[in-house]
Amino acid sequence: AHYRPLLEFSATLGRTLDLAALVHVFPNMPLRDFLLECSNVAVLESQDSEWRFAHDKLRESILQRLDPSRRAQLHLLAAETLESMYSGKARESFAAALGHHYRQARVLDKALQYYLQAGDSATKIYAYEQARISYAACLELLSQLPETTEYRRLRADVLTKQVQSSLTATAPEVNQQRIAQARELVESMQTSGIAVAEDRRRLARLDYYCARLHNYAGQTGQAIPLFRRVLPVAHEFKDQELILVPSVFLGMILSVQGQVAKAKALLEPALSPMEQLFGKDMDTLRAYLYLSIVMGMGGRQKTASNLIEHVRPWVAEIQQSVYTGMFHMLSGFAMLMAGDWPAAIKFTERSIALGSETKEPLMQYLSWDTNAAAHNQLGNQEVAVAGRTRALEIRRSHGGGLLKDWFDVVEAESYLKLGRVEEAIEQAKKVAAASRPTGNMVSLTVAERVIGVGLARLGAEPATVENHLRESLALASGNGLLIETVRTELAYAEVARESGDPAAALAHFQSAKALLTEEMGEYPRAEFLQVIEPGLQVTATAEGTAAPRS
């Protein structure tokens, strides 16, 4: 009974005892005697330098025996104690605890203040799961507070923050509903005549996140106009984040569509200002890695690797699972685009392993798909099929459409390698039909190549085969897709050789070889030469000439 107030306050603070807080509230209580007595009866235990309740159920039972008014009083005491003991950055680390204590004490406005701070702090360090919990608490508190203009605006802001912290972790339709709610709140203030200039920026931010959701769902046709709609408002408010980040995301969209020159023109100039303004944050990381993807597509594996190495130290410094996973997933995709299959596998194995920590389905399905695509190129068909199956499972359960056409056409290539020619052609035709209206040059290039090679194997008319291969080549070379240009030249050469036209085969093997440069990187260049050199020898012999040596 003598130690009951101390025990009740300890239970209120949490399972681990805050000895400094206990001394602050009970300065005359013999703390050592309290700890030893509670330890002797197995209520408390010591672990390393910390004291805690032996079982959390013991702590809960102490709290449950309190009447509600006493519990609220203790939570208020806990909140006020933490506030008086800590300030600035130190207090910020207790924001979620302060929100909880004030919430239990029914001091709702202060609980809201601290939960909002906790959510913002968690977002800054990419602890998105913790941020989502705090923002959900904010919305629940706002529903209990008076519906003032200030709180309506804050509700719109919290819904926006909820979307920001769950872009790739929550079903897109849930986040679109949140955006619709926030938009309705802001627009209702405009129609009521109580709008302020800042509300236009709020609506622009909603457009920005709506665009990102469409992009992640593979709906680039809906994403691009929204990104562009953001920019005039961003310039009006001189909001550098809203100016730079949508431009970067437009560059990202163009990069995965395979529009190399346009993507490079948007991404490259943004890197330095992004790093200066936002430091090593997630959007800066993405900007560097998407430019790495663009360089890989353009056959510049060495430049792509340099960009990856520029941001690699950030991962070691920040040490956060979502950030680390993003680095490895995008680096793996960049190496896939560059034709460095082992590097792509190594990077994505790491991002796949982080799946249980990141809880980010988009990161997981893209990692599995990239890993499977690289194994497919190496001829590891069983591993590729298993990885693709896992990626599709995650895509189906979370509505994942990002890069869907691209990986669907990789699956068509896999069918071709397995001798399932009709399935390969059917899949490739579906991809071509979906890619053409959205301007996805990479998937369209590969689809046309698969159709051409597949039709050749089925004995189709040479002119029909030629049309598909010629279009694949025109798309690849016209968009600066050097790796895909080489691959189509080689496919063209094989089709020509198998159809008994060594002169045409020789010309395509020579064209492929002429495209190889040192900048392409050691592994991709060596892989291509392993196909080109024997091809040159065989076709040159058939032509009755000597093949040029490298």
PATI-770627 format. One line per 4 residues: number of its first residue (from 0); their letters; for each residue y negated, z negated, x negated of C-alpha. Coordinates in steps of 0.25 Angstrom, whole numbers. Each point is the difference from the previous one (the first is absolute). Layout:
<atoms>
NUM) A) Y:Z:X; ...
</atoms>
This chain:
<atoms>
0) AHYR) 0:0:0; -9:-3:-12; 1:14:-5; 0:7:14
4) PLLE) -14:6:-1; 3:5:-14; 13:6:4; -6:7:13
8) FSAT) -11:6:-8; 9:5:-11; 9:6:11; -13:7:6
12) LGRT) -3:6:-13; 13:7:-2; 14:-2:-6; -5:-1:-15
16) LDLA) -9:-12:-1; -15:2:-5; -1:-13:-8; -15:3:-3
20) ALVH) -3:1:15; 8:-13:3; -8:-8:-11; -13:6:6
24) VFPN) 3:-5:14; 7:-13:-4; -6:-4:-13; 4:-15:2
28) MPLR) 15:3:3; 10:-2:-11; 5:14:-1; 11:-2:-10
32) DFLL) 6:-11:9; 0:9:12; 7:12:-8; 11:-9:-5
36) ECSN) 2:-7:13; 1:13:8; 9:6:-11; 9:-12:1
40) VAVL) 3:3:14; 1:15:-2; -12:4:7; -7:5:-12
44) ESQD) 5:6:-13; -5:4:-13; 1:15:-6; -5:2:-13
48) SEWR) -14:-6:1; -1:2:15; 3:-10:11; 5:6:14
52) FAHD) 7:-4:12; 15:0:-2; 2:9:12; -10:7:8
56) KLRE) 6:-5:13; -3:-14:-4; -15:4:-1; 1:7:13
60) SILQ) 6:-12:7; -12:-9:-5; -10:10:6; 8:2:13
64) RLDP) 0:-15:2; -16:0:0; -7:1:13; -9:13:1
68) SRRA) -13:-6:-2; 5:-8:-13; 6:14:-5; -14:7:2
72) QLHL) -7:-12:-7; 9:1:-12; -2:15:-1; -15:-2:1
76) LAAE) 1:-10:-11; 8:9:-9; -10:12:2; -12:-9:-3
80) TLES) 7:-6:-12; 3:14:-6; -14:5:3; -6:-12:-7
84) MYSG) 10:1:-12; -1:15:-3; -11:10:0; -2:14:-4
88) KARE) 12:8:-5; 8:-13:0; -2:-2:15; 3:15:2
92) SFAA) 14:-2:-4; 1:-11:11; -6:10:11; 13:2:8
96) ALGH) 3:-15:-1; -14:-3:5; 1:10:11; 14:-7:4
100) HYRQ) -6:-14:0; -13:4:8; 9:8:10; 9:-12:2
104) ARVL) -13:-9:2; -5:10:10; -13:3:-8; 2:14:3
108) DKAL) -13:6:-6; 3:-6:-14; 15:4:1; -4:14:3
112) QYYL) -10:0:-12; 11:-5:-10; 11:9:6; -9:12:-2
116) QAGD) -3:-4:-14; 15:-2:-3; 3:14:5; -11:7:-8
120) SATK) 5:-8:-13; 14:4:3; -4:15:2; -7:0:-13
124) IYAY) 12:-3:-8; 9:9:8; 7:-12:7; 0:8:13
128) EQAR) 11:-8:7; -8:-13:-2; -13:8:4; 7:5:13
132) ISYA) 4:-15:4; -14:-5:-2; -7:12:8; 10:-2:11
136) ACLE) -5:-15:1; -14:5:0; 3:8:12; 7:-11:7
140) LLSQ) -12:-9:-2; -10:10:4; 7:1:14; -3:-15:1
144) LPET) -14:1:-3; -12:5:8; -1:15:1; -14:1:-6
148) TEYR) -5:13:-6; 2:-6:-14; 14:-4:3; 3:14:6
152) RLRA) -5:7:-13; 8:-10:-8; 13:4:9; -3:14:-3
156) DVLT) -1:-3:-15; 13:-8:0; 8:11:7; -5:9:-11
160) KQVQ) 4:-9:-11; 14:-2:7; 1:15:-1; -4:0:-14
164) SSLT) 10:-10:-4; 12:7:7; -3:15:-1; 14:2:-6
168) ATAP) 8:-12:5; -2:1:15; 3:11:10; -11:10:0
172) EVNQ) -1:-1:16; -3:-15:-2; -11:2:-9; -6:12:8
176) QRIA) 0:-10:12; -8:-10:-9; -10:11:-4; -1:4:15
180) QARE) -3:-15:4; -11:-1:-12; -6:13:4; -1:-4:15
184) LVES) -7:-13:-4; -10:7:-9; -3:12:9; -2:-10:12
188) MQTS) -11:-7:-8; -7:14:-1; 1:3:15; -5:-14:3
192) GIAV) -12:2:-9; 3:-11:-10; 5:9:-11; -6:-2:-14
196) AEDR) 0:11:-11; 12:-7:-7; 8:4:12; 0:14:-5
200) RRLA) 6:-4:-13; 11:-8:8; 4:13:7; 0:8:-13
204) RLDY) 9:-11:-6; 9:2:13; 1:15:-2; 3:-2:-15
208) YCAR) 12:-9:3; 4:9:12; 0:12:-9; 9:-8:-10
212) LHNY) 10:-3:11; 1:14:4; 2:4:-15; 11:-10:-2
216) AGQT) 7:6:13; -1:14:-6; -11:4:10; -9:6:-10
220) GQAI) -7:9:10; -5:-12:7; -3:-8:-12; -9:10:-7
224) PLFR) -11:1:11; -1:-15:1; -2:-2:-15; -11:11:0
228) RVLP) -6:-7:12; -1:-13:-8; -8:6:-12; -14:2:7
232) VAHE) 0:-14:5; 4:-5:-14; -12:8:-6; -9:-6:10
236) FKDQ) 3:-14:-3; 2:3:-15; 14:-6:1; 6:4:-13
240) ELIL) 14:-5:5; -1:9:12; -5:12:-8; 10:-1:-11
244) VPSV) 13:-4:7; 0:10:11; -2:11:-11; 11:-6:-8
248) FLGM) 9:0:12; -4:15:3; 4:3:-14; 14:-8:2
252) ILSV) 3:9:13; -4:13:-8; 9:-5:-11; 13:-2:8
256) QGQV) -3:13:7; 0:7:-14; -14:5:0; -2:-4:-14
260) AKAK) -14:5:-4; -6:-6:13; 7:-13:-2; -4:-1:-15
264) ALLE) -15:4:4; 0:-13:9; 8:-9:-8; -4:2:-14
268) PALS) -16:-3:2; 4:-13:8; 8:-7:-11; -12:-6:-8
272) PMEQ) -9:-4:11; 13:-6:8; 3:-8:-13; -14:-5:-2
276) LFGK) -2:-4:14; 13:-5:5; 7:-4:-14; 15:1:1
280) DMDT) 2:-1:15; 10:7:7; -8:12:4; -4:2:-14
284) LRAY) 14:-1:-4; 4:11:10; -11:9:-4; 5:0:-14
288) LYLS) 15:2:4; -3:11:10; -8:8:-11; 13:-2:-8
292) IVMG) 8:6:11; -10:12:0; 1:2:-15; 16:-1:1
296) MGGR) 0:11:11; -9:8:-9; 10:-1:-12; -8:-10:-8
300) QKTA) 10:-11:-1; -7:-5:-13; -13:-2:7; 7:-6:12
304) SNLI) 7:-10:-9; -13:-4:-6; -6:-3:13; 12:-9:3
308) EHVR) -1:-7:-13; -15:-2:3; 3:-9:12; 13:-6:-5
312) PWVA) -7:-12:-7; -6:-3:14; 14:-3:6; 3:-10:-11
316) EIQQ) -14:-7:2; 1:-1:15; 14:-3:1; 1:2:16
320) SVYT) 12:6:6; -6:10:9; -10:5:-11; 12:1:-9
324) GMFH) 8:7:10; -11:10:3; -1:3:-15; 15:3:-2
328) MLSG) 1:8:13; -12:9:-3; 4:2:-15; 14:4:4
332) FAML) -6:10:10; -9:6:-11; 12:1:-9; 8:7:10
336) MAGD) -11:10:2; -1:2:-15; 15:3:-1; 3:-13:-8
340) WPAA) 12:-4:9; 5:-12:-9; -14:-6:0; -1:2:15
344) IKFT) 13:-8:2; -4:-11:-10; -13:-2:7; 5:0:14
348) ERSI) 12:-9:-3; -10:-11:-3; -8:2:13; 13:0:8
352) ALGS) 4:-13:-7; -14:-6:5; 3:3:14; 4:-14:5
356) ETKE) -13:-5:-6; -10:11:4; 5:1:15; -7:14:0
360) PLMQ) 9:10:7; -9:12:-4; 2:-4:-15; 15:-1:2
364) YLSW) 3:13:7; -9:8:-10; 7:-7:-11; 14:3:5
368) DTNA) -4:14:4; -6:3:-14; 12:-7:-7; 10:9:8
372) AAHN) -8:13:-3; 1:-3:-15; 15:-3:1; 1:13:8
376) QLGN) -6:8:-12; 9:-6:-10; 12:4:9; 4:-15:4
380) QEVA) 2:5:14; 7:-13:5; -11:-9:-5; -10:9:6
384) VAGR) 6:1:14; 2:-15:0; -15:-2:-4; -5:10:10
388) TRAL) 8:-7:11; -6:-13:-3; -14:6:0; 2:6:14
392) EIRR) 5:-13:5; -13:-7:-4; -8:12:5; 6:0:14
396) SHGG) -1:-15:1; -15:0:-4; -5:14:5; -2:4:-14
400) GLLK) -5:15:-1; -7:0:-14; 5:12:-8; 11:2:10
404) DWFD) -1:15:-1; 1:-1:-15; 12:-8:0; 7:7:11
408) VVEA) -1:13:-8; 6:-7:-12; 12:-4:9; 1:15:3
412) ESYL) 0:3:-15; 12:-10:-1; 7:7:11; -1:13:-8
416) KLGR) 6:-7:-12; 11:-5:8; 4:14:5; -5:-4:14
420) VEEA) -8:13:1; -2:2:15; -5:-15:1; -9:2:-12
424) IEQA) -7:12:7; -1:-6:13; -7:-13:-6; -9:9:-9
428) KKVA) -4:8:12; -4:-13:8; -8:-5:-12; -7:14:-1
432) AASR) -4:0:14; -6:-15:-1; -6:3:-13; -8:12:2
436) PTGN) -10:-5:11; -2:-13:-8; -3:8:-13; 11:-8:-8
440) MVSL) 2:10:-11; 11:-8:-8; 10:-1:11; -3:15:5
444) TVAE) 2:5:-14; 13:-7:-2; 4:4:15; -2:15:-3
448) RVIG) 8:-1:-13; 11:-7:7; 0:10:11; 0:12:-10
452) VGLA) 11:-5:-9; 8:-4:13; -1:13:6; 4:7:-13
456) RLGA) 13:-8:-1; 3:4:15; -2:15:-4; -13:2:7
460) EPAT) -8:13:-2; -7:0:-13; -13:3:6; 1:-13:9
464) VENH) 4:-8:-12; -11:6:-9; -11:-4:11; 4:-15:0
468) LRES) 0:-1:-15; -13:8:-2; -7:-9:10; 6:-13:-7
472) LALA) -5:6:-13; -14:4:6; -2:-14:6; 4:-8:-13
476) SGNG) -8:9:-10; -12:1:10; -1:-15:2; 2:-4:-15
480) LLIE) 14:-6:2; 5:4:-14; 13:-8:1; 4:7:13
484) TVRT) -5:13:-5; 10:-1:-11; 11:-4:9; -2:11:9
488) ELAY) 0:10:-11; 13:-5:-5; 6:1:14; -6:14:1
492) AEVA) 7:3:-13; 14:-6:5; -1:8:13; -3:13:-8
496) RESG) 11:-2:-10; 10:-3:11; -4:12:7; 3:9:-12
500) DPAA) -15:2:-4; -1:-5:-15; -13:7:-2; -7:-8:11
504) ALAH) 8:-13:-4; -5:2:-15; -14:2:5; 0:-13:8
508) FQSA) 6:-8:-11; -10:5:-9; -11:-4:10; 5:-14:1
512) KALL) 1:-2:-15; -15:5:-1; -4:-11:9; 6:-11:-9
516) TEEM) -11:-8:-8; 1:-13:-9; -9:-6:11; 12:1:9
520) GEYP) 6:-11:-7; 13:-1:-9; 10:-3:11; -4:10:11
524) RAEF) -2:11:-11; 14:-2:-6; 6:0:14; -6:13:3
528) LQVI) 4:6:-13; 15:-4:2; 0:10:12; -10:10:-6
532) EPGL) 6:3:-14; 15:3:5; -6:8:11; -8:8:-9
536) QVTA) 12:2:-9; 9:5:11; -10:9:7; -5:6:-13
540) TAEG) 14:3:-4; 3:6:13; -13:9:-2; 5:3:-14
544) TAAP) -12:-7:-7; -1:-12:-9; -6:-12:7; -12:-6:-6
548) RS) 2:-13:-7; -9:-13:2
</atoms>
